[in-house]
Amino acid sequence: MNGCIFCQVELVPDQNVVLSNEHCMFLQVDEAQIRGVQLEGAGLIVPKVHRETTFDLTAEEWQGTYSLLHEVKKYIDEVHQPDGYNLGWNCGEEAGQHVFHAHFHVIPRYADEPLAGKGIRYLFKSKENNRG
């Protein structure tokens, strides 16, 4: 897709393919660019073929994501030694998807961070997210 930052990785100068397999790749942005904005070691697993959401992935892409996730965990564990992980997909604008190419967030978590112990459930169960 023309202009898609995951189809054309070079469009984001500090975005790097750290690991990959036949169906997907693990992307990280240069740590110096994200320090203080995201957690150290965070990245995305994206399919190599443009798929708008997770629901559009083929069975082979799901398997590729699963396989790559285990490689990514090993890599992040060795390099960053996190204390836990948050993993997730945002599918659709209302769910927080801003780039409409499926991407699986891999977010290492650390005991010394300000929101340690607060998972994604914390966000969804907050009073600010009450529909009525």
PyMOL commands that set and color helices and strands:
alter all, ss='L'
color gray80, all
select helices_A, chain A and resi 9-11+31-34+54-56+59-80+93-95+120-124+127-129
alter helices_A, ss='H'
color red, helices_A
select strands_A, chain A and resi 15-20+24-29+43-47+84-89+104-109
alter strands_A, ss='S'
color yellow, strands_A
deselect
rebuild
show_as cartoon
